[in-house]
Amino acid sequence: MRLKDKIALVTGGARGIGFAVAKAFVAEGAIPVIADVNAAGAKDAVEKLGRGLALGVDVADAASVNAMVAAIVDAYGRVDILVNNAGVGGNTPFLDIGVEEWNRTISINLTGAFLVAQACAREMAKAGGGKIINIASLSGQRGGHGRGAYGAAKAGLELLTKVMAVELAEHNINVNNIAPGAIETEMAKFAHDGPTRAAYNYLIPMTRYGTPEEIADAAVFLASDESRYVHGHTLNVDGGFRAAGLMFRGGKSAPSA
Ligand SMILES: NC(=O)c1ccc[n+]([C@@H]2O[C@H](COP(=O)([O-])OP(=O)(O)OC[C@H]3O[C@@H](n4cnc5c(N)ncnc54)[C@H](O)[C@@H]3O)[C@@H](O)[C@H]2O)c1
């Protein structure tokens, strides 16, 4: 019960990593708020979790974000934990990406995270503190094919986390990132074709995709008091993908689909 009665907002929590995080938080005693552009999915998620509040939100829209935070404060009086998880994928090659796709990706994955974090941090500052966990990505650390907009947004989020950590420390708000590697979710099913999967499995020392539950375990640590002196940090949860250099595995030299 490391998060007993903590009010924990998880954006994009209707499915995937966000839902797994909310489930793990509930197991630790938290009261989840699932806020998602898929409002019906958020409602289903709260029903499955057995407690909490479901809200529809578009994180890229400031008015929608403000209404979401007002509804949480109305219901519970505060926000203790934010997991800034809502996001969209994207795989368009650099030469083909249009400004519309670029703007949409940045507005949800970076501007959206900023809007939600700022609105929650203002409430946390008033209440005397809180925990913010931004869900960044390996794609924000390494140049991946087709990751121009997505990677740029996630790299921006990683830097924003550092600035937030610096400025929000005095308000007792603890801010960190989780950078997932390849995690088996609907987003990965959409974005990763057969050859991409084979390449990931070859390049990841643990030779497999991660699970949403493995991200959730890291989020519980960063949401709990046990991480109180971890601040402005990016915790990669990636099966060693970031750490790896050249690998020889029994003569296997190239991925095959
Ligand atoms: N799956 C991976 O391999 C992976 C790897 C690295 C990082 N991530 C990041 O983890 C987070 C969750 O990814 P996932 O794989 O669970 O994705 P997912 O597509 O399964 O879930 C994303 C959720 O966000 C919601 N959402 C999308 N746009 C929104 C908006 N504008 N406002 C509110 N909610 C919105 C969706 O409705 C959905 O419920 C994302 O930020 C993603 O970039 C995922």
PDBQT file of the ligand as one rigid body, heavy atoms in Angstrom, charges set to zero:
ROOT
HETATM    1  N1  LIG A 301       4.222   1.128 -26.784  1.00  0.00    +0.000 N 
HETATM    2  C1  LIG A 301       5.489   1.483 -26.888  1.00  0.00    +0.000 C 
HETATM    3  O1  LIG A 301       6.325   0.731 -27.400  1.00  0.00    +0.000 OA
HETATM    4  C2  LIG A 301       5.944   2.819 -26.334  1.00  0.00    +0.000 A 
HETATM    5  C3  LIG A 301       7.325   3.051 -26.324  1.00  0.00    +0.000 A 
HETATM    6  C4  LIG A 301       7.784   4.256 -25.828  1.00  0.00    +0.000 A 
HETATM    7  C5  LIG A 301       6.896   5.198 -25.349  1.00  0.00    +0.000 A 
HETATM    8  N2  LIG A 301       5.555   4.951 -25.377  1.00  0.00    +0.000 N 
HETATM    9  C6  LIG A 301       4.672   6.000 -24.868  1.00  0.00    +0.000 C 
HETATM   10  O2  LIG A 301       3.828   5.475 -23.853  1.00  0.00    +0.000 OA
HETATM   11  C7  LIG A 301       2.591   6.180 -23.849  1.00  0.00    +0.000 C 
HETATM   12  C8  LIG A 301       1.446   5.186 -23.935  1.00  0.00    +0.000 C 
HETATM   13  O3  LIG A 301       1.616   4.424 -25.099  1.00  0.00    +0.000 OA
HETATM   14  P1  LIG A 301       0.779   3.083 -25.420  1.00  0.00    +0.000 P 
HETATM   15  O4  LIG A 301       1.679   2.222 -26.198  1.00  0.00    +0.000 OA
HETATM   16  O5  LIG A 301       0.110   2.591 -24.190  1.00  0.00    +0.000 OA
HETATM   17  O6  LIG A 301      -0.287   3.723 -26.451  1.00  0.00    +0.000 OA
HETATM   18  P2  LIG A 301      -1.816   3.389 -26.738  1.00  0.00    +0.000 P 
HETATM   19  O7  LIG A 301      -2.086   3.922 -28.094  1.00  0.00    +0.000 OA
HETATM   20  O8  LIG A 301      -2.138   1.962 -26.453  1.00  0.00    +0.000 OA
HETATM   21  O9  LIG A 301      -2.555   4.306 -25.637  1.00  0.00    +0.000 OA
HETATM   22  C9  LIG A 301      -2.494   5.713 -25.707  1.00  0.00    +0.000 C 
HETATM   23  C10 LIG A 301      -3.710   6.293 -25.034  1.00  0.00    +0.000 C 
HETATM   24  O10 LIG A 301      -3.640   7.726 -25.140  1.00  0.00    +0.000 OA
HETATM   25  C11 LIG A 301      -4.914   8.217 -25.521  1.00  0.00    +0.000 C 
HETATM   26  N3  LIG A 301      -4.787   9.494 -26.222  1.00  0.00    +0.000 N 
HETATM   27  C12 LIG A 301      -4.316   9.707 -27.479  1.00  0.00    +0.000 A 
HETATM   28  N4  LIG A 301      -4.398  11.013 -27.798  1.00  0.00    +0.000 NA
HETATM   29  C13 LIG A 301      -4.931  11.651 -26.722  1.00  0.00    +0.000 A 
HETATM   30  C14 LIG A 301      -5.267  12.994 -26.434  1.00  0.00    +0.000 A 
HETATM   31  N5  LIG A 301      -5.085  13.962 -27.350  1.00  0.00    +0.000 N 
HETATM   32  N6  LIG A 301      -5.789  13.302 -25.225  1.00  0.00    +0.000 NA
HETATM   33  C15 LIG A 301      -5.992  12.326 -24.304  1.00  0.00    +0.000 A 
HETATM   34  N7  LIG A 301      -5.712  11.021 -24.521  1.00  0.00    +0.000 NA
HETATM   35  C16 LIG A 301      -5.164  10.686 -25.710  1.00  0.00    +0.000 A 
HETATM   36  C17 LIG A 301      -5.493   7.120 -26.417  1.00  0.00    +0.000 C 
HETATM   37  O11 LIG A 301      -6.902   7.209 -26.542  1.00  0.00    +0.000 OA
HETATM   38  C18 LIG A 301      -5.036   5.860 -25.708  1.00  0.00    +0.000 C 
HETATM   39  O12 LIG A 301      -5.956   5.433 -24.731  1.00  0.00    +0.000 OA
HETATM   40  C19 LIG A 301       2.651   7.161 -25.030  1.00  0.00    +0.000 C 
HETATM   41  O13 LIG A 301       3.036   8.436 -24.564  1.00  0.00    +0.000 OA
HETATM   42  C20 LIG A 301       3.721   6.567 -25.900  1.00  0.00    +0.000 C 
HETATM   43  O14 LIG A 301       4.342   7.531 -26.719  1.00  0.00    +0.000 OA
HETATM   44  C21 LIG A 301       5.062   3.777 -25.860  1.00  0.00    +0.000 A 
ENDROOT
TORSDOF 0
